[in-house]
Structures are given as structure tokens and as C-alpha cells.
Amino acid sequence: MIIENVAVKPETRNHKGFFVQETSYRLVGMDQSGWALICIDDAVCHYVDPDDLSLPGEAMNDLD
């Protein structure tokens, strides 16, 4: 599964605890432990919590 143009929510951290850049990524897939693999290009990829992803144009209601 590859989905183009997913974004990360503010202050998203990767599986190592480092902040990831807030930009557009490709969702490459999910691993067996539940992490989402996202990539900017062939050299820069991160494993992140799938709950920290959003599709472009998706409304985020963080104020509720």
C-alpha cells in the first residue's frame, strides 16, 4: 500500500522519540508492530504512530 501525500500532526515523534518534520510524506505501509512507515524520498523515512497521520484537507478538531 502506498498513499501519496499524507501529513503528520504537529509534534509527531518517530519510533525513536525524535520529532519528524511537518511536511508531506508517502505512506508506504504498516509493519507488524503497528507503526506506519512514511517517506519523504528514497533516503528519508520514519516509523510513526498511525494516529499522528492526516490526509491533506482532513479537518483536525484538536480544540474539542
Summary of the structure (lengths in Angstrom):
residues: 64
radius of gyration: 11.3
end to end distance: 31.7
largest distance: 37.2
contacts: 141
relative contact order: 0.30
helix: 5%
strand: 41%
